[in-house]
Amino acid sequence: MGQKETYWSRFADNFEERNNYVVGKADVDLILKKVAALKNLGNVLELGCSNGTFSKVLANNSDSLLATDLSEKMVGVARDCLKTFNNIRVEKADCFDLPYSDNSFDTVFMANLIHIVPNPENAIKECKRVLKKDGSLIVVSYTQKGMRLRYKTGLIYRYLKTYGKPPKGGRNFGLEDATSLLKSYKFKITNTELIGKKSKALFIKGQKK
Ligand SMILES: C[S@@+](CC[C@H](N)C(=O)[O-])C[C@H]1O[C@@H](n2cnc3c(N)ncnc32)[C@H](O)[C@@H]1O
């Protein structure tokens, strides 16, 4: 039997609204704008898609998008939210044990997954396995590193109010930490950026060699 997701599933019905409140809509929009500018993504696998906030944006520049999440509830909500896109399919998948063949995607995308899962190294390893040679891994993740103290305090307050205690095993990756993580799996880093005015998100694009 596969793993079950219990933390984020509780928020599946209104995750996007909650996230916009915690992070701040203006900064969420800046991150979405960066992702919207990614071109020619080919056949894309998205991990931890939740309700599909990023899937809608990725689909415009993808031949096909397989949007996945460990949470069955999230998968159900995403299927409903994304039903008008004819190049998106939504499935349940665990980023640590992907049910896909080696070398099968042009792009793997994950937003806000590496800082919440207990062993992001294993997720990156799986991404590398399913990516084609020269394929791209794109990692986006909120980070407190680089945030001004007063914005950080506000973010923590809104997080606790909205979700309660964070899931166990998460890690606060900064841009450099996450870049090193991808480099340790021999990705060639082609773009890094810290995005956002009050809240911050790291953005990294790496190529499988
Ligand atoms: C913080 S949310 C981020 C959602 C979305 N990518 C975004 O940025 O708006 C993390 C998502 O990852 C999913 N998740 C947690 N563990 C996972 C795993 N092992 N494999 C795949 N998805 C997982 C959760 O169910 C949740 O939907």
Ligand as a Chemical Component Dictionary entry (heavy atoms), coordinates in Angstrom:
data_LIG
# 
_chem_comp.id                   LIG 
_chem_comp.type                 NON-POLYMER 
_chem_comp.pdbx_formal_charge   0 
_chem_comp.three_letter_code    LIG 
# 
loop_
_chem_comp_atom.comp_id 
_chem_comp_atom.atom_id 
_chem_comp_atom.alt_atom_id 
_chem_comp_atom.type_symbol 
_chem_comp_atom.charge 
_chem_comp_atom.model_Cartn_x 
_chem_comp_atom.model_Cartn_y 
_chem_comp_atom.model_Cartn_z 
_chem_comp_atom.pdbx_ordinal 
LIG C1  C1  C 0  2.839  23.221 0.408  1  
LIG S1  S1  S 1  1.833  22.316 -0.683 2  
LIG C2  C2  C 0  2.338  23.082 -2.201 3  
LIG C3  C3  C 0  1.354  22.979 -3.271 4  
LIG C4  C4  C 0  1.611  23.666 -4.622 5  
LIG N1  N1  N 0  2.703  23.068 -5.332 6  
LIG C5  C5  C 0  1.838  25.138 -4.448 7  
LIG O1  O1  O 0  2.988  25.560 -4.371 8  
LIG O2  O2  O -1 0.851  25.868 -4.396 9  
LIG C6  C6  C 0  2.634  20.759 -0.753 10 
LIG C7  C7  C 0  1.889  19.679 -1.540 11 
LIG O3  O3  O 0  2.745  18.544 -1.629 12 
LIG C8  C8  C 0  1.987  17.371 -1.425 13 
LIG N2  N2  N 0  2.891  16.317 -0.927 14 
LIG C9  C9  C 0  3.318  16.073 0.343  15 
LIG N3  N3  N 0  4.146  15.015 0.377  16 
LIG C10 C10 C 0  4.254  14.590 -0.908 17 
LIG C11 C11 C 0  4.956  13.504 -1.539 18 
LIG N4  N4  N 0  5.702  12.666 -0.817 19 
LIG N5  N5  N 0  4.828  13.358 -2.875 20 
LIG C12 C12 C 0  4.057  14.182 -3.604 21 
LIG N6  N6  N 0  3.349  15.203 -3.068 22 
LIG C13 C13 C 0  3.448  15.400 -1.753 23 
LIG C14 C14 C 0  0.913  17.775 -0.435 24 
LIG O4  O4  O 0  -0.188 16.931 -0.490 25 
LIG C15 C15 C 0  0.605  19.206 -0.884 26 
LIG O5  O5  O 0  -0.432 19.226 -1.816 27 
# 
loop_
_chem_comp_bond.comp_id 
_chem_comp_bond.atom_id_1 
_chem_comp_bond.atom_id_2 
_chem_comp_bond.value_order 
_chem_comp_bond.pdbx_ordinal 
LIG C1  S1  SING 1  
LIG S1  C2  SING 2  
LIG S1  C6  SING 3  
LIG C2  C3  SING 4  
LIG C3  C4  SING 5  
LIG C4  N1  SING 6  
LIG C4  C5  SING 7  
LIG C5  O1  DOUB 8  
LIG C5  O2  SING 9  
LIG C6  C7  SING 10 
LIG C7  O3  SING 11 
LIG C7  C15 SING 12 
LIG O3  C8  SING 13 
LIG C8  N2  SING 14 
LIG C8  C14 SING 15 
LIG N2  C9  SING 16 
LIG N2  C13 SING 17 
LIG C9  N3  DOUB 18 
LIG N3  C10 SING 19 
LIG C10 C11 SING 20 
LIG C10 C13 DOUB 21 
LIG C11 N4  SING 22 
LIG C11 N5  DOUB 23 
LIG N5  C12 SING 24 
LIG C12 N6  DOUB 25 
LIG N6  C13 SING 26 
LIG C14 O4  SING 27 
LIG C14 C15 SING 28 
LIG C15 O5  SING 29 
# 
